[in-house]
Amino acid sequence: MYDMKKLGNLATINKSAPAATKAFWAFNEAAFADGALDRLTKELIALGVALTTQCPYCIELHTKAAREAGATDAQLSEAAMVAAAIRAGGTVTHATHMFES
C-alpha cells in the first residue's frame, strides 16, 4: 500500500475539498514555522510521532526534512529512542489497569 507516488493524489484531495485542505495546509505551515522551537526541533518531534504512529510517509518526509534542517545520525537515533521509550512507557503504565487496586 505504501507508495510515495500516491502522494501525487493529494492534488485530488485539495481540489475536491478545497476549504478544508487549504485550512489544513495553512495550519501545517504555521505549526512548522520557527517560533519558540526551531525547525530542527519540530522535525525531530514530528519524526518521533511518525515513528510511533508508524506512518511510512511521515517517517520518510520528516526524516528528509530533519536532515535538511541539519539533523545528525545521533539526533535521529535519539529521537527514535525517545519515541520508543514513550511508546513502551505507555504500555507499562496502562498495564497497571490489569490489577485491582
C-alpha positions, 0 to 999 in steps of 0.5 A: 500500500505504501507508495510515495507516488500516491502522494501525487493524489493529494492534488485530488484531495485539495481540489475536491475539498478545497476549504478544508485542505487549504485550512489544513495546509495553512495550519501545517505551515504555521505549526512548522514555522520557527517560533519558540522551537526551531525547525530542527526541533519540530522535525525531530518531534514530528519524526518521533510521532511518525515513528510511533504512529508508524506512518511510512510517509511521515517517517520518510518526509520528516526524516528528509526534512530533519536532515535538511534542517541539519539533523545528525545520525545521533539526533535521529537515533535519539529521537527514535529512542525517545519515541520508543521509550514513550511508546513502551512507557505507555504500555507499562503504565496502562498495564497497571489497569490489569490489577485491582487496586 
